[in-house]
Amino acid sequence: MVENTLNVGSISEGFVLDHIQAGRSMDIYRHLKLDKLDCCVAIIKNARSSKMGRKDIIKIECPIDFIDLDILGFIDHNITINIIKDQKIVDKKALKLPKEITNVIRCKNPRCITSIEQELDHIFVLTDPEKEIYRCKYCEEKYDER
């Protein structure tokens, strides 16, 4: 029996997004606009994990300054960020739910001011951290992923 293994080279300087919920890496890729960066990006989907069963991993070879950590915290605050320098992990960052997010999600309420005023930012505020509920700043419509 042949064992399937995948080797993805180490990065010399950048960061690794680890413990991403399996299947969510492409959402993160789009939201962080990683296609706009002029650097190496490796996406590993459905990697085996003793902690999670399956997980996604994204390796990015550029400084972390280009990344909006609030977007990452909103998408999945359980993601671990490993900062890499000289091919070694020099720091780890934990994410938290941001208190406010702007232009990541859109209000679906047709009566909301954001439906009428097209250039108005879509701002959502964390109203219940325990249940991870966000509401539109203008009309208080609850954000629902579906």
N, C-alpha and C positions, 0 to 999 in steps of 0.2 A: 504494500500500500504506500502510495506517495503522499507525503504530508505537504499541504499547500502552505507556503510561507510567503510573506511579502516584506521586502526590505525597503524602507524609505530612508534615505540618507539623513544624517543629522544636519542640523543647521548651525552655522557658526555664530550668527547673531540674529535675534528675533524673538519670537514667542510661540508657544504651543497652547492651543485651546484644547483642553482635555476634559473628559467626562461629559461630553455633549450627548444628550439623549439621542439614541440611534435614529437616523433619518432626518435630523434637524440641521445637519451641516450646510445643506444648500440654502436653507432659509437664512442662516447666519451669513453665508457667502454673499447673498443678495443684499441683506440689510446693512452689512458693513461695507458694501460696495468694493469688495476685494478685487473685482475685475478691473477696477480703475487704478489699482496700485501697480507700479512697475517693479515688482519683486516676485520671488518664487513663493507659490502657495501650493501646499499639498493637502488634499482632502482624503481622509481614510474613513470609509463608511463601514459600519457593522463590524468593527474590530471586537475581538473577544475581550471580555472584562470580567474578572472574578467578582468585582463589586456590583456591576450593573447588568451582567449577562452579555449585552451588546452595547457598544457605544460608538460615537463618531469622534474623530480627532482632526484638527486643522493645524498645520504647521505653516507659519508665515515668517519669511526671512526679510524683515524690515523692522524699524523701531516701533514700539507699541504706541508712540504718540499719535499715530495716524488712526487709531481705533477708538470709537466711541464706546466706552465701557458701560454706559447707561443702556444702550441698545442690547448689549450682551446680557446684562442683568435682567432686562425685561424679558428677553427670549427664554433664558434659562439661567437662573441665579445659582445653580449648582455646578456650573462650569468652573473648572480650575484653569487659571492662566499661569503658565510657567515661563518666566523670562529667561532667555538664553543669551549668554555671552561666552565667547571662546568655547563653544560646543558644550557648555556646562550650565545647569540650572542655577542661577544666582538669586532668584527671588520667585516667590509664588504669591499670586494675588487671588483673593476670594472675592466673589461678586455679591452684590446685594440688590434687592429690588430698588430701582430708582424712585424717588418721591414724585418725579414728573418726567414725562417723555414727550418729545415734540416731533411731529411729522414721521412717526414710525408706524402708527396705525391711524385709521381714518374713522371719524364718527359716522355711524350708519343712520342716525336720526335725520329723516328728511326735513324736519322743522328746525334743525340746528343752524346757527348762524354760519357755520363752516360750509354748509351746502349752498348758501346764497353768496357769501363773500369768498370767492375762489382763492384769493391770495392769502387768506387768513390761515395762520398755523393751526394744525390739529394738535391740541395739547390735552394730554390725559394725566390725571392726578391719581396717585395711589391713595384710595380712601379706606381700604381695609387690608392692612399688611398680613393679617392672619389667613385670610381667604384669598389673598393676592388679587384683589378687585381694583380695577382702574375705572375711573369715570371721566367723561368729557368735562373739561374745565368750564365750558360755556353752557351746556344744557344738562349736564349730569347724567347723560346716557351711560349705562354700564357697558364696558367693553366685553364682548363675547367672541371667543375665537372662531366659532362656527360661522 
